[in-house]
Amino acid sequence: MKEMWSPQTILPIDNPPPPLAGLKRNFADEGLGWNLQDYHGRKLVGHRDGIGAFVSRVVLVPEENLGFVCSPMRKKKARTTPFFTACLITISAYRLPTGSPHSRVSKTRR
């Protein structure tokens, strides 16, 4: 796993729009079949694939012993990135430490 989750290709980092500035990545790389990036200081290891209307994304947060899969149905050429981002923010909000920007979300949803 260590080799598969090690950077093989370094990707450019885009600046998110101002309302999402807090989500700016510190790194974005490709491992061996896996996408690597950070989210609030934690390494995310993910893989996205699909065929036709079926698409899925696996996201692992090794430091937190956390993993999840999102599998939305989509219409042809529909973008699924907003859905996956919403899944990531919602699910990880429950696992981030109290001092994080999303700690208020996790407290209100429990």
Secondary structure as GFF3:
##gff-version 3
##sequence-region A 1 110
A	DSSP	beta_strand	9	10	.	.	.	ID=ss1
A	DSSP	three_ten_helix	18	23	.	.	.	ID=ss2
A	DSSP	beta_strand	28	30	.	.	.	ID=ss3
A	DSSP	beta_strand	35	39	.	.	.	ID=ss4
A	DSSP	beta_strand	42	51	.	.	.	ID=ss5
A	DSSP	beta_strand	54	61	.	.	.	ID=ss6
A	DSSP	three_ten_helix	62	64	.	.	.	ID=ss7
A	DSSP	beta_strand	66	70	.	.	.	ID=ss8
A	DSSP	alpha_helix	81	93	.	.	.	ID=ss9
A	DSSP	alpha_helix	103	109	.	.	.	ID=ss10
###
